[in-house]
Amino acid sequence: MTEDWLSKKPRRDRVDEMWCRTWYDDRTRQTRRVGLGTTDFQEASLHLATWVVANERSRKASPDQVLIETVLLNYWNDHAQHLPSAKTQWLGLSYWQEFWTRRTIAGITPYEQRRFREWLAARGTGPSGIDRILSVGRAALNRARKWEEVSEAPHIFDTMTAEAKRAREPKGRPVSSEELARLFDAARSRHMLIFLVIVSNTLARPAAILDLRPSQFDKADGLLDLNPPGRRQNKKFRPIVPVMPTLMPWLRHEVGPSGRYVSYRRKPVGSTTHMWRMTRTEAGLDERVTPYSIRHGLAREMRKRRVPTEQISLFLVWWFRDSLH
């Protein structure tokens, strides 16, 4: 286990605000400090963890010899920062870092995990959000075990059981055809209208639609790849879908400097939250109607029209290019 920790240098009349990397020098029998150039605790923690990773990467160490923050930083540097979900990964790691600072893996007991969940809940994080944060730490610990940085890793308990996850409400209730028409009528901007057109013709998730750019449109074969170039696929697979006649002219339209089909004032739209709430209110629909509601509603409509279940599943999960020729 590393002997370095964070501290502030005491003076006669005050304590310096600058954080230092601190250790005990056995040779001189003195506490030594090196300034980290910041007064921010989170930034100082990252500097310390970076130094530890660069100088003291362990090998099959026991859980009581490895700092949790070291495992977290290794996971970020070696793996998580390259994932499509890097932003979410970083947020989850920051919560782990804040709660478990200067503690070893051996300290991740079931009781302390419960305290961690309660700590997250006290900050306004819901059950699903807590489970996402827990999954990031679990991935970091399991990777450390697989790469033999630690001899064993503790089991990380979820807030929700597998049965509860399967039984939970979807992200948005399905909308009817009449409600979808009301959303179209209520759209007061071009970017909201094209968002509705794309989701209605592809059943894509909102994030995939906001990422959509002309390079993903195959005009020759009439296909739309919902996964942009350079993005690695994850469990929320973004499929290749056929372009419906209704959607075709919208995709052929010039997108301008934003480079995205859904843009506002010549810039890409980063979130649908504001424009969706305005449109939903104008349409007179309840708060359970979300951008996912169209995806769920159209899937229900396909079942009502006796579209084979296998075809609906292929459309919602993935659509292989070869199956379309």
ABEGO torsion letter per residue (X at the ends): XBABBBBBBBBAABBBABBBBBBBBAAAGBBBBBBAGBABAAAAAAAAAAAAAAABBBBGBBAAABBAAAAAAAAAAAAAAABAAAAAAAAAAAAAAAAABGBBAAABBAAAAAAAAAAAAAAGBBAAAAAAAAAAAAAAAAAAAAAGABABBBBBBBABBAAAAAABBBABBBBBAAAAAAAAAABABAAAAAAAAAAAAAGBBAAAAAABBAAABBAAAGBBBABBBGBBBBABBBBBBBBBAAAAAAAABBAEAAGBABBBGGBBBABAAAAAAAAAAAAGBBAABBAAAAAAAAAAAAAAAGBBAAAAAAAAABBBAAAAX
